[in-house]
Amino acid sequence: MDIGAYEAEPFPSLAIRLSMPGTVIVSWPDPSTGFVLQQTTSMSGHGGGWSEVTQAPVVNGANKEVTLPATGQ
């Protein structure tokens, strides 16, 4: 019987930075597959109303990134 080791892929780390007033840039390492970027307007309550970000990421150096509006408090 042959039993192999299984190595789980680590979760990509996200970086969030203020781009200009009212926008943020979210970036993560490229390549990273099997993950979906989601957003919500409220962190309260069950489920939080999360939805997939529809904007396609662009590759910037060694990272993928999207620019999104910063809303909330």
PyMOL commands that set and color helices and strands:
alter all, ss='L'
color gray80, all
select strands_A, chain A and resi 15-20+23-29+38-39+51-52+58-60+63-69
alter strands_A, ss='S'
color yellow, strands_A
deselect
rebuild
show_as cartoon
